[in-house]
């Protein structure tokens, strides 16, 4: 009977517990890096989406031969494109809603909007800054001619 027990293959409870302990320690060491990487990824995705939204607003202005603007919500969590029709700003397209923890912290020099003329130009260079809850930030600059560049 003892020879049958010796021939069985597998791990002992002690080996399993040691492997679980080592795995847990490695996971605990990796979690802070994972959180940082996730925050950076959300910020980068927000920056790309913002650039795309700004380019779409410019294309809308040129395509419809109307003024358009990108408006930031009060809490900075949403970007909305609006066009000026008959003296009234009306929403156009689908608003951009940022992932949790990512917000527009500033639009400079204007407080909350970036406006394009019907030719696709702005009144001057505009910088849009995104910030995460962790404090990381990235900016987009929109030139006088409407070119978008991440910085």
MIBADREN-83878 format. One record per residue: residue in one letter; x, y, z of N, C-alpha, C, CB in turn. Coordinates in nm, 4 decimals. Atoms other than C-alpha are relative to their C-alpha. Glycine has a CB too. Example, Ala and Ser with C-alpha at 12.3 -4.5 7.8 and 13.67 -1.06 7.14 Angstrom:
- a | 0.0890 | -0.1190 | 0.0000 | 1.2300 | -0.4500 | 0.7800 | 0.0900 | 0.1200 | 0.0000 | -0.0992 | 0.0027 | 0.1246
- s | -0.0820 | -0.1190 | -0.0060 | 1.3670 | -0.1060 | 0.7140 | -0.0770 | 0.1090 | 0.0730 | 0.0414 | 0.0462 | -0.1415
//
This chain:
- x | 0.0814 | -0.1184 | 0.0000 | 0.0000 | 0.0000 | 0.0000 | 0.0857 | 0.1247 | 0.0000 | -0.0926 | -0.0001 | 0.1183
- x | -0.0870 | -0.1158 | -0.0047 | 0.2818 | 0.2391 | 0.0796 | 0.0629 | 0.0272 | -0.1354 | 0.1075 | -0.0192 | 0.1045
- x | -0.0621 | -0.0202 | 0.1309 | 0.4366 | 0.1883 | -0.2618 | -0.0959 | 0.0709 | -0.0957 | 0.0444 | -0.1346 | -0.0595
- x | 0.0982 | -0.0698 | 0.0833 | 0.1145 | 0.3061 | -0.4265 | -0.0016 | 0.1497 | 0.0291 | -0.1394 | -0.0588 | 0.0221
- x | -0.0007 | -0.1419 | -0.0356 | 0.1276 | 0.6347 | -0.2348 | 0.1232 | 0.0696 | -0.0568 | -0.0048 | 0.0171 | 0.1526
- x | -0.1236 | -0.0591 | 0.0505 | 0.4861 | 0.6978 | -0.3415 | -0.0059 | 0.0210 | -0.1514 | 0.1193 | -0.0884 | 0.0359
- x | 0.0022 | -0.0111 | 0.1456 | 0.4053 | 0.6489 | -0.7088 | -0.0979 | 0.1072 | -0.0493 | -0.0361 | -0.1342 | -0.0610
- x | 0.0932 | -0.1039 | 0.0426 | 0.1275 | 0.9094 | -0.7154 | 0.0758 | 0.1308 | -0.0187 | -0.1151 | 0.0173 | 0.1029
- x | -0.0682 | -0.1250 | 0.0303 | 0.2270 | 1.2414 | -0.8693 | -0.0877 | 0.1160 | 0.0427 | 0.0345 | 0.0098 | -0.1502
- x | 0.0736 | -0.1193 | -0.0408 | 0.1289 | 1.5906 | -0.7566 | 0.0834 | 0.0825 | 0.0955 | -0.1337 | -0.0376 | 0.0649
- x | -0.0690 | -0.0893 | -0.0926 | 0.2183 | 1.8668 | -0.5160 | -0.0511 | -0.0235 | 0.1403 | -0.0188 | 0.1474 | -0.0405
- x | 0.0429 | 0.0097 | -0.1392 | 0.2127 | 1.8508 | -0.1407 | -0.0670 | 0.1312 | 0.0386 | 0.1206 | -0.0318 | 0.0949
- x | 0.0657 | -0.1221 | -0.0485 | 0.0116 | 2.1029 | 0.0569 | 0.1043 | 0.1075 | 0.0278 | -0.0831 | -0.0288 | 0.1279
- x | -0.1063 | -0.0964 | -0.0301 | 0.3337 | 2.2682 | 0.1704 | 0.0523 | 0.0654 | -0.1278 | 0.1154 | -0.0689 | 0.0751
- x | -0.0465 | -0.0566 | 0.1275 | 0.4553 | 2.3128 | -0.1891 | -0.1039 | 0.0959 | -0.0589 | 0.0308 | -0.1129 | -0.1009
- x | 0.1075 | -0.0854 | 0.0512 | 0.1186 | 2.4590 | -0.2895 | -0.0063 | 0.1311 | 0.0771 | -0.1352 | -0.0727 | 0.0081
- x | 0.0031 | -0.1213 | -0.0821 | 0.1220 | 2.7054 | 0.0020 | 0.1199 | 0.0901 | -0.0289 | -0.0030 | -0.0365 | 0.1486
- x | -0.1195 | -0.0796 | 0.0327 | 0.4777 | 2.8175 | -0.0779 | -0.0179 | 0.0682 | -0.1351 | 0.1271 | -0.0892 | -0.0012
- x | 0.0231 | -0.0584 | 0.1328 | 0.3864 | 2.8728 | -0.4444 | -0.1030 | 0.1123 | 0.0073 | -0.0467 | -0.1082 | -0.0993
- x | 0.1021 | -0.1042 | -0.0152 | 0.0758 | 3.0708 | -0.3432 | 0.0584 | 0.1225 | 0.0699 | -0.1211 | -0.0537 | 0.0791
- x | -0.0640 | -0.1116 | -0.0708 | 0.2823 | 3.2837 | -0.1039 | 0.0920 | 0.0803 | -0.0905 | 0.0786 | -0.0517 | 0.1191
- x | -0.0897 | -0.0685 | 0.0944 | 0.5433 | 3.3651 | -0.3690 | -0.0817 | 0.0765 | -0.1037 | 0.0945 | -0.1015 | -0.0701
- x | 0.0867 | -0.0676 | 0.0981 | 0.2700 | 3.4473 | -0.6223 | -0.0645 | 0.1239 | 0.0607 | -0.1092 | -0.0962 | -0.0512
- x | 0.0612 | -0.1139 | -0.0685 | 0.0984 | 3.6750 | -0.3704 | 0.0979 | 0.1142 | 0.0197 | -0.0551 | -0.0430 | 0.1338
- x | -0.1018 | -0.1039 | -0.0190 | 0.4221 | 3.8608 | -0.2955 | 0.0315 | 0.0703 | -0.1316 | 0.1282 | -0.0605 | 0.0594
- x | -0.0258 | -0.0608 | 0.1313 | 0.4905 | 3.9164 | -0.6664 | -0.1165 | 0.0878 | -0.0439 | 0.0259 | -0.1087 | -0.1052
- x | 0.1184 | -0.0782 | 0.0356 | 0.1347 | 4.0373 | -0.7207 | -0.0056 | 0.1297 | 0.0805 | -0.1278 | -0.0824 | 0.0233
- x | 0.0006 | -0.1193 | -0.0848 | 0.1583 | 4.2788 | -0.4271 | 0.1049 | 0.1009 | -0.0463 | 0.0251 | -0.0384 | 0.1465
- x | -0.1044 | -0.0907 | 0.0494 | 0.4799 | 4.4233 | -0.5711 | -0.0392 | 0.0627 | -0.1330 | 0.1326 | -0.0746 | -0.0150
- x | 0.0361 | -0.0496 | 0.1333 | 0.3264 | 4.4658 | -0.9177 | -0.1204 | 0.0931 | 0.0011 | -0.0280 | -0.1158 | -0.0916
- x | 0.1231 | -0.0799 | -0.0005 | -0.0041 | 4.6320 | -0.8167 | 0.0230 | 0.1509 | -0.0058 | -0.0792 | -0.0322 | 0.1224
- x | -0.0204 | -0.1450 | 0.0124 | 0.1308 | 4.9862 | -0.7596 | 0.0417 | 0.0410 | -0.1419 | 0.1058 | 0.0463 | 0.0999
- x | -0.0408 | -0.0298 | 0.1373 | 0.2961 | 4.9784 | -1.1034 | -0.1172 | -0.0130 | -0.0958 | 0.1138 | -0.0926 | -0.0434
- x | 0.1175 | 0.0192 | 0.0840 | -0.0257 | 4.8518 | -1.2590 | -0.0935 | 0.1201 | 0.0106 | -0.0737 | -0.1290 | 0.0393
- x | 0.0850 | -0.1171 | -0.0212 | -0.2216 | 5.1405 | -1.1064 | 0.0559 | 0.1218 | -0.0726 | -0.0139 | 0.0296 | 0.1499
- x | -0.0647 | -0.1117 | 0.0694 | 0.0287 | 5.3944 | -1.2415 | -0.0135 | -0.0153 | -0.1503 | 0.1480 | 0.0097 | 0.0388
- x | 0.0113 | 0.0246 | 0.1441 | 0.0237 | 5.2350 | -1.5852 | -0.1429 | 0.0219 | -0.0477 | 0.0456 | -0.1427 | -0.0342
- x | 0.1400 | -0.0189 | 0.0363 | -0.3567 | 5.2351 | -1.5897 | -0.0357 | 0.1486 | -0.0058 | -0.0911 | -0.0726 | 0.0997
- x | 0.0246 | -0.1444 | -0.0017 | -0.3691 | 5.6050 | -1.4973 | 0.0638 | 0.0668 | -0.1215 | 0.0544 | 0.0627 | 0.1298
- x | -0.0684 | -0.0568 | 0.1171 | -0.1143 | 5.6910 | -1.7682 | -0.0713 | -0.0382 | -0.1289 | 0.1462 | -0.0472 | -0.0053
- x | 0.0725 | 0.0453 | 0.1184 | -0.3087 | 5.4861 | -2.0208 | -0.1299 | 0.0779 | -0.0184 | -0.0295 | -0.1497 | 0.0098
- x | 0.1237 | -0.0786 | 0.0076 | -0.6336 | 5.6668 | -1.9374 | 0.0286 | 0.1428 | -0.0449 | -0.0716 | 0.0012 | 0.1360
- x | -0.0367 | -0.1363 | 0.0389 | -0.4597 | 6.0030 | -1.9710 | 0.0335 | 0.0060 | -0.1483 | 0.1192 | 0.0501 | 0.0835
- x | -0.0366 | 0.0039 | 0.1421 | -0.3132 | 5.9087 | -2.3094 | -0.1235 | -0.0202 | -0.0875 | 0.1023 | -0.1121 | -0.0262
- x | 0.1236 | 0.0219 | 0.0762 | -0.6506 | 5.7796 | -2.4311 | -0.0852 | 0.1263 | -0.0014 | -0.0802 | -0.1174 | 0.0593
- x | 0.0737 | -0.1254 | -0.0066 | -0.8171 | 6.1006 | -2.3137 | 0.0598 | 0.1060 | -0.0903 | -0.0040 | 0.0504 | 0.1418
- x | -0.0690 | -0.0964 | 0.0867 | -0.5566 | 6.3068 | -2.4970 | -0.0289 | -0.0286 | -0.1470 | 0.1517 | -0.0035 | 0.0256
- x | 0.0302 | 0.0369 | 0.1391 | -0.6089 | 6.1135 | -2.8215 | -0.1454 | 0.0314 | -0.0348 | 0.0284 | -0.1497 | -0.0233
- x | 0.1419 | -0.0270 | 0.0244 | -0.9871 | 6.1406 | -2.7900 | -0.0272 | 0.1496 | -0.0101 | -0.0856 | -0.0610 | 0.1111
- x | 0.0165 | -0.1455 | 0.0049 | -0.9642 | 6.5140 | -2.7214 | 0.0498 | 0.0544 | -0.1328 | 0.0748 | 0.0675 | 0.1165
- x | -0.0546 | -0.0448 | 0.1289 | -0.7439 | 6.5672 | -3.0274 | -0.0962 | -0.0351 | -0.1132 | 0.1390 | -0.0639 | -0.0259
- x | 0.0950 | 0.0435 | 0.1025 | -0.9893 | 6.3695 | -3.2388 | -0.1272 | 0.0854 | 0.0039 | -0.0352 | -0.1490 | 0.0192
- x | 0.1208 | -0.0813 | -0.0158 | -1.2846 | 6.5672 | -3.1005 | 0.0234 | 0.1423 | -0.0531 | -0.0430 | 0.0045 | 0.1489
- x | -0.0330 | -0.1352 | 0.0480 | -1.1116 | 6.9007 | -3.1726 | 0.0101 | 0.0005 | -0.1522 | 0.1331 | 0.0499 | 0.0629
- x | -0.0108 | 0.0081 | 0.1469 | -1.0268 | 6.7919 | -3.5280 | -0.1382 | -0.0133 | -0.0646 | 0.0892 | -0.1197 | -0.0410
- x | 0.1360 | 0.0152 | 0.0514 | -1.3881 | 6.6868 | -3.5815 | -0.0770 | 0.1323 | 0.0070 | -0.0747 | -0.1089 | 0.0788
- x | 0.0659 | -0.1308 | -0.0124 | -1.5123 | 7.0251 | -3.4545 | 0.0486 | 0.0946 | -0.1092 | 0.0263 | 0.0616 | 0.1394
- x | -0.0554 | -0.0839 | 0.1071 | -1.2797 | 7.2004 | -3.7001 | -0.0571 | -0.0430 | -0.1350 | 0.1551 | -0.0083 | -0.0019
- x | 0.0549 | 0.0510 | 0.1261 | -1.3965 | 6.9762 | -3.9858 | -0.1478 | 0.0362 | -0.0132 | 0.0182 | -0.1528 | -0.0090
- x | 0.1412 | -0.0397 | 0.0008 | -1.7578 | 7.0515 | -3.8895 | -0.0131 | 0.1467 | -0.0392 | -0.0647 | -0.0246 | 0.1383
- x | 0.0042 | -0.1434 | 0.0324 | -1.6898 | 7.4266 | -3.9058 | 0.0251 | 0.0234 | -0.1481 | 0.1033 | 0.0771 | 0.0832
- x | -0.0342 | -0.0179 | 0.1415 | -1.5288 | 7.4021 | -4.2481 | -0.1067 | -0.0631 | -0.0887 | 0.1385 | -0.0615 | -0.0309
- x | 0.0963 | 0.0726 | 0.0830 | -1.7747 | 7.1454 | -4.3866 | -0.1372 | 0.0650 | -0.0064 | -0.0147 | -0.1392 | 0.0508
- x | 0.1325 | -0.0629 | -0.0038 | -2.0876 | 7.3314 | -4.2786 | 0.0065 | 0.1509 | -0.0222 | -0.0671 | -0.0288 | 0.1331
- x | -0.0214 | -0.1434 | 0.0198 | -1.9359 | 7.6781 | -4.3344 | -0.0661 | 0.0810 | 0.1128 | -0.0556 | 0.0440 | -0.1375
- x | 0.0541 | -0.0647 | -0.1194 | -2.0377 | 7.7744 | -3.9792 | 0.1091 | 0.0071 | 0.1059 | -0.1246 | -0.0764 | 0.0541
- x | -0.0902 | 0.0018 | -0.1142 | -1.8547 | 7.8682 | -3.6620 | -0.0331 | -0.1229 | 0.0841 | -0.0117 | 0.1317 | 0.0844
- x | 0.0242 | 0.1096 | -0.0939 | -1.8094 | 7.5754 | -3.4263 | 0.0911 | 0.0197 | 0.1193 | 0.0240 | -0.1395 | -0.0666
- x | -0.0833 | -0.0095 | -0.1197 | -1.6701 | 7.5402 | -3.0785 | -0.0060 | -0.1304 | 0.0776 | -0.0447 | 0.1177 | 0.0890
- x | -0.0068 | 0.1134 | -0.0916 | -1.5641 | 7.2734 | -2.8340 | -0.0175 | 0.0586 | 0.1394 | 0.1366 | -0.0813 | -0.0140
- x | 0.0331 | -0.0537 | -0.1318 | -1.7191 | 7.3412 | -2.4934 | 0.0305 | -0.1047 | 0.1063 | -0.1491 | 0.0431 | 0.0067
- x | -0.0327 | 0.0873 | -0.1124 | -1.5915 | 7.1934 | -2.1668 | -0.1089 | 0.0152 | 0.1061 | 0.1413 | 0.0337 | 0.0590
- x | 0.1013 | -0.0053 | -0.1065 | -1.8514 | 7.1013 | -1.9029 | 0.0604 | 0.0616 | 0.1259 | -0.0559 | -0.1420 | 0.0307
- x | -0.0466 | -0.0645 | -0.1235 | -1.8300 | 7.2660 | -1.5600 | 0.0994 | -0.0849 | 0.0774 | -0.1174 | 0.0320 | 0.0886
- x | -0.0905 | 0.0869 | -0.0758 | -1.6640 | 6.9646 | -1.4001 | 0.1165 | -0.0519 | -0.0848 | -0.0773 | -0.1174 | 0.0573
- x | -0.1105 | 0.0396 | 0.0871 | -1.4327 | 6.9089 | -1.6997 | -0.0071 | -0.1424 | -0.0495 | 0.1274 | 0.0189 | 0.0707
- x | 0.0103 | 0.1411 | 0.0352 | -1.5603 | 6.5552 | -1.7602 | -0.0535 | -0.0244 | -0.1400 | -0.0873 | -0.0696 | 0.0983
- x | 0.0639 | 0.0169 | 0.1304 | -1.7295 | 6.6183 | -2.0973 | 0.0390 | 0.1125 | -0.0948 | -0.1522 | -0.0054 | 0.0152
- x | -0.0199 | -0.0984 | 0.1069 | -1.6472 | 6.7927 | -2.4258 | -0.1180 | -0.0113 | -0.0953 | 0.1368 | -0.0225 | -0.0755
- x | 0.1129 | -0.0029 | 0.0919 | -1.9330 | 6.8978 | -2.6526 | 0.0329 | 0.0927 | -0.1159 | -0.1297 | 0.0454 | 0.0721
- x | -0.0159 | -0.0859 | 0.1170 | -1.9163 | 7.0343 | -3.0073 | -0.1317 | 0.0721 | -0.0247 | 0.0434 | -0.0823 | -0.1258
- x | 0.1176 | -0.0809 | 0.0311 | -2.1558 | 7.3170 | -3.0872 | 0.0272 | 0.0796 | -0.1271 | -0.0360 | 0.0950 | 0.1184
- x | -0.0110 | -0.0848 | 0.1195 | -2.2235 | 7.5091 | -3.4108 | -0.0918 | 0.1204 | 0.0176 | -0.0366 | -0.0796 | -0.1305
- x | 0.0774 | -0.1239 | -0.0086 | -2.3538 | 7.8648 | -3.4471 | -0.0920 | 0.0086 | -0.1207 | 0.0934 | 0.1248 | 0.0076
- x | 0.1017 | -0.0086 | 0.1056 | -2.6777 | 7.8634 | -3.6485 | -0.0984 | 0.1099 | 0.0369 | -0.0739 | -0.1369 | -0.0197
- x | 0.0956 | -0.1098 | -0.0208 | -2.8860 | 8.1791 | -3.6790 | 0.0175 | 0.0670 | 0.1360 | -0.1426 | -0.0519 | -0.0130
- x | -0.0284 | -0.0696 | -0.1252 | -2.7151 | 8.3342 | -3.3771 | -0.0144 | -0.0837 | 0.1254 | -0.0880 | 0.1159 | 0.0114
- x | 0.0180 | 0.0878 | -0.1157 | -2.7714 | 8.0316 | -3.1502 | 0.0974 | -0.1173 | -0.0080 | -0.1460 | -0.0513 | 0.0078
- x | -0.0890 | 0.1156 | -0.0067 | -2.5160 | 7.7718 | -3.0405 | -0.0837 | -0.1247 | 0.0252 | 0.1079 | 0.0182 | 0.1111
- x | 0.0719 | 0.1265 | -0.0169 | -2.6589 | 7.4206 | -3.0863 | 0.0992 | -0.1158 | -0.0017 | -0.1072 | -0.0183 | -0.1110
- x | -0.0895 | 0.1161 | -0.0073 | -2.4998 | 7.0861 | -3.0032 | 0.0035 | -0.0738 | -0.1324 | -0.0438 | -0.0954 | 0.1119
- x | -0.0196 | 0.0747 | 0.1241 | -2.3598 | 6.8841 | -3.2903 | 0.0856 | -0.1220 | 0.0312 | 0.0668 | 0.0889 | -0.1107
- x | -0.0785 | 0.1211 | -0.0222 | -2.2404 | 6.5253 | -3.2765 | -0.0174 | -0.0560 | 0.1402 | 0.1457 | 0.0279 | -0.0253
- x | 0.0062 | 0.0715 | -0.1274 | -2.1797 | 6.3012 | -2.9780 | 0.1020 | 0.0599 | 0.0962 | 0.0259 | -0.1521 | -0.0199
- x | -0.0952 | -0.0538 | -0.0978 | -2.0234 | 6.4496 | -2.6623 | 0.1069 | -0.1034 | 0.0363 | -0.0739 | 0.0457 | 0.1268
- x | -0.1090 | 0.0853 | -0.0462 | -1.6902 | 6.3089 | -2.5450 | -0.0025 | -0.0004 | 0.1520 | 0.1389 | 0.0491 | -0.0545
- x | 0.0005 | 0.0150 | -0.1453 | -1.7110 | 6.1751 | -2.1885 | 0.1286 | -0.0726 | 0.0382 | -0.1279 | -0.0784 | 0.0504
- x | -0.1284 | 0.0578 | -0.0393 | -1.3756 | 6.1059 | -2.0233 | -0.0176 | -0.1145 | 0.0984 | 0.0894 | 0.1067 | 0.0608
- x | -0.0020 | 0.1108 | -0.0960 | -1.2904 | 5.7924 | -1.8254 | 0.0108 | 0.0560 | 0.1416 | 0.1180 | -0.0976 | -0.0295
- x | -0.0060 | -0.0440 | -0.1398 | -1.3160 | 5.8123 | -1.4469 | 0.1392 | 0.0494 | 0.0358 | -0.0408 | -0.1138 | 0.0940
- x | -0.1270 | -0.0529 | -0.0473 | -1.0456 | 6.0289 | -1.2972 | 0.0719 | 0.0903 | -0.0975 | 0.0882 | -0.1107 | 0.0350
- x | -0.0629 | -0.0883 | 0.0983 | -0.9537 | 6.2154 | -1.6181 | -0.0930 | 0.1174 | -0.0257 | 0.0320 | -0.0761 | -0.1330
- x | 0.0794 | -0.1219 | 0.0177 | -1.0705 | 6.5751 | -1.6572 | 0.0792 | 0.1033 | -0.0796 | -0.0422 | 0.0583 | 0.1370
- x | -0.0647 | -0.1176 | 0.0583 | -1.0004 | 6.8892 | -1.8590 | 0.0196 | 0.0964 | 0.1156 | -0.0859 | 0.0650 | -0.1185
- x | -0.0256 | -0.0895 | -0.1129 | -0.8301 | 7.1084 | -1.6016 | 0.0053 | 0.1454 | -0.0436 | 0.1300 | -0.0377 | 0.0688
- x | -0.0018 | -0.1390 | 0.0462 | -0.7868 | 7.4176 | -1.8194 | -0.0044 | 0.0081 | -0.1516 | 0.1241 | 0.0717 | 0.0519
- x | -0.0033 | -0.0382 | 0.1407 | -0.8456 | 7.5736 | -2.1591 | 0.0526 | 0.1422 | 0.0015 | -0.1436 | -0.0119 | -0.0718
- x | -0.0603 | -0.1316 | -0.0112 | -0.6172 | 7.8675 | -2.2057 | 0.0304 | 0.0543 | -0.1389 | 0.1279 | -0.0053 | 0.0856
- x | 0.0343 | -0.1092 | -0.0900 | -0.6526 | 8.1528 | -2.2872 | -0.1476 | 0.0076 | 0.0370 | 0.0408 | 0.1278 | -0.0612
- x | 0.1432 | -0.0069 | -0.0317 | -1.0332 | 8.0981 | -2.2884 | -0.0305 | -0.0894 | 0.1188 | -0.0862 | -0.0411 | -0.1221
- x | 0.0319 | 0.0752 | -0.1211 | -1.2039 | 7.9627 | -1.9799 | -0.0582 | -0.1378 | -0.0279 | -0.0963 | 0.0780 | 0.0838
- x | 0.0694 | 0.1275 | 0.0140 | -1.4195 | 7.6858 | -2.1214 | -0.0323 | -0.0403 | -0.1433 | -0.1253 | 0.0048 | 0.0773
- x | 0.0352 | 0.0356 | 0.1375 | -1.4340 | 7.6799 | -2.5026 | 0.1139 | 0.0312 | -0.0965 | -0.1267 | 0.0740 | -0.0433
- x | -0.0918 | -0.0202 | 0.1118 | -1.2280 | 7.6580 | -2.8209 | -0.0872 | 0.0219 | -0.1223 | 0.0995 | -0.1226 | -0.0193
- x | 0.0889 | -0.0352 | 0.1105 | -1.3932 | 7.8321 | -3.1173 | 0.0751 | 0.0010 | -0.1325 | -0.0646 | 0.1365 | 0.0248
- x | -0.0530 | 0.0000 | 0.1362 | -1.3276 | 7.7719 | -3.4894 | -0.0881 | 0.0872 | -0.0888 | 0.0086 | -0.1443 | -0.0563
- x | 0.0759 | -0.0748 | 0.1001 | -1.4282 | 8.0082 | -3.7694 | -0.0435 | -0.0966 | -0.1091 | 0.0844 | 0.1175 | -0.0595
- x | 0.0455 | 0.0856 | 0.1098 | -1.5967 | 7.8747 | -4.0816 | 0.1151 | -0.0396 | -0.0925 | -0.1089 | 0.0709 | -0.0803
- x | -0.1189 | 0.0381 | 0.0768 | -1.2478 | 7.8641 | -4.2385 | 0.0889 | -0.0987 | 0.0765 | 0.0806 | 0.1245 | -0.0365
- x | -0.0751 | 0.0973 | -0.0792 | -1.1222 | 7.6338 | -3.9599 | 0.1125 | 0.0594 | 0.0814 | 0.0554 | -0.1037 | -0.0889
- x | -0.1050 | -0.0639 | -0.0789 | -0.9013 | 7.8895 | -3.7858 | -0.0535 | 0.0371 | 0.1379 | 0.0541 | 0.1253 | -0.0724
- x | 0.0371 | -0.0474 | -0.1335 | -0.8990 | 8.0023 | -3.4233 | 0.0473 | 0.1444 | 0.0132 | 0.0620 | -0.0907 | 0.1130
- x | -0.0433 | -0.1383 | -0.0208 | -0.8477 | 8.3506 | -3.2819 | 0.1442 | 0.0070 | 0.0490 | -0.0920 | 0.0696 | 0.0997
- x | -0.1377 | 0.0082 | -0.0483 | -0.5096 | 8.2390 | -3.1463 | 0.0264 | -0.1408 | 0.0497 | 0.0269 | 0.1039 | 0.1123
- x | -0.0347 | 0.1332 | -0.0501 | -0.3241 | 7.9378 | -3.0132 | -0.0734 | -0.0270 | 0.1318 | 0.1537 | -0.0131 | 0.0197
- x | 0.0749 | 0.0401 | -0.1198 | -0.5222 | 7.7494 | -2.7485 | 0.0628 | -0.1276 | 0.0550 | -0.1528 | -0.0215 | -0.0320
- x | -0.0534 | 0.1192 | -0.0656 | -0.3922 | 7.4960 | -2.4970 | -0.1082 | -0.0621 | 0.0873 | 0.1257 | 0.0345 | 0.0845
- x | 0.0958 | 0.0762 | -0.0810 | -0.6174 | 7.2278 | -2.3482 | 0.0813 | -0.0968 | 0.0850 | -0.1064 | -0.0768 | -0.0902
- x | -0.0757 | 0.0854 | -0.0909 | -0.4780 | 7.0518 | -2.0409 | -0.0924 | -0.1014 | 0.0662 | 0.0723 | 0.0844 | 0.1066
- x | 0.0721 | 0.1089 | -0.0675 | -0.6026 | 6.7151 | -1.9143 | 0.0779 | -0.0395 | 0.1245 | -0.0196 | -0.1234 | -0.0951
- x | -0.0642 | 0.0408 | -0.1246 | -0.5325 | 6.5978 | -1.5592 | -0.0726 | -0.1219 | 0.0558 | 0.0005 | 0.1163 | 0.1035
- x | 0.0592 | 0.1176 | -0.0641 | -0.5874 | 6.2677 | -1.3810 | -0.0163 | 0.0258 | 0.1491 | 0.0871 | -0.1261 | -0.0240
- x | 0.0177 | -0.0112 | -0.1448 | -0.6946 | 6.2175 | -1.0207 | 0.1336 | -0.0153 | 0.0721 | -0.1000 | -0.1055 | 0.0505
- x | -0.1320 | 0.0196 | -0.0601 | -0.3344 | 6.1113 | -0.9509 | 0.0892 | 0.1229 | -0.0162 | 0.0680 | -0.1214 | -0.0619
- x | -0.0778 | -0.1227 | 0.0172 | -0.2132 | 6.4559 | -1.0635 | 0.0828 | 0.0062 | -0.1268 | 0.0894 | 0.0170 | 0.1152
- x | -0.0735 | -0.0032 | 0.1266 | -0.0551 | 6.3594 | -1.3965 | -0.0754 | 0.0876 | -0.0985 | 0.0196 | -0.1433 | -0.0577
- x | 0.0682 | -0.0845 | 0.0983 | -0.1259 | 6.5991 | -1.6814 | 0.0709 | -0.0044 | -0.1346 | -0.0083 | 0.1445 | 0.0501
- x | -0.0500 | -0.0118 | 0.1376 | -0.0816 | 6.6312 | -2.0587 | -0.0790 | 0.1107 | -0.0665 | -0.0131 | -0.1358 | -0.0799
- x | 0.0652 | -0.1122 | 0.0673 | -0.1673 | 6.9158 | -2.2935 | -0.0053 | -0.0193 | -0.1498 | 0.0712 | 0.1290 | 0.0320
- x | 0.0145 | -0.0104 | 0.1449 | -0.2871 | 6.9719 | -2.6481 | 0.0089 | 0.1473 | -0.0347 | -0.1353 | -0.0632 | -0.0507
- x | -0.0027 | -0.1372 | 0.0480 | -0.2080 | 7.2880 | -2.8390 | -0.0660 | 0.0036 | -0.1362 | 0.1453 | 0.0555 | -0.0063
- x | 0.0676 | -0.0208 | 0.1275 | -0.4344 | 7.4057 | -3.1196 | 0.0517 | 0.1318 | -0.0546 | -0.1578 | 0.0005 | 0.0152
- x | -0.0604 | -0.1199 | 0.0578 | -0.2604 | 7.6526 | -3.3501 | -0.1054 | 0.0925 | -0.0588 | 0.1014 | -0.0380 | -0.1074
- x | 0.0869 | -0.0986 | 0.0634 | -0.4091 | 7.9608 | -3.5128 | -0.0699 | -0.0579 | -0.1225 | 0.0802 | 0.1235 | -0.0391
- x | 0.0568 | 0.0602 | 0.1206 | -0.4659 | 7.7541 | -3.8285 | -0.0796 | -0.1271 | 0.0281 | 0.1098 | -0.0306 | -0.0979
- x | 0.0816 | 0.1147 | -0.0368 | -0.6364 | 7.4719 | -3.6369 | 0.0740 | -0.1317 | 0.0109 | -0.1074 | -0.0151 | -0.0972
- x | -0.0776 | 0.1235 | -0.0140 | -0.3526 | 7.2185 | -3.6272 | 0.0066 | -0.0400 | 0.1475 | 0.1434 | 0.0175 | -0.0584
- x | 0.0010 | 0.0515 | -0.1373 | -0.3616 | 6.9974 | -3.3161 | 0.1306 | -0.0743 | 0.0253 | -0.1229 | -0.0937 | 0.0247
- x | -0.1276 | 0.0639 | -0.0339 | -0.0388 | 6.8921 | -3.1445 | 0.0034 | -0.0313 | 0.1491 | 0.1198 | 0.0908 | -0.0394
- x | -0.0138 | 0.0398 | -0.1406 | 0.0131 | 6.6974 | -2.8217 | 0.1349 | 0.0460 | 0.0519 | -0.0154 | -0.1539 | 0.0168
- x | -0.1279 | -0.0421 | -0.0593 | 0.2779 | 6.8290 | -2.5857 | 0.0183 | -0.0608 | 0.1370 | 0.0083 | 0.1526 | 0.0093
//
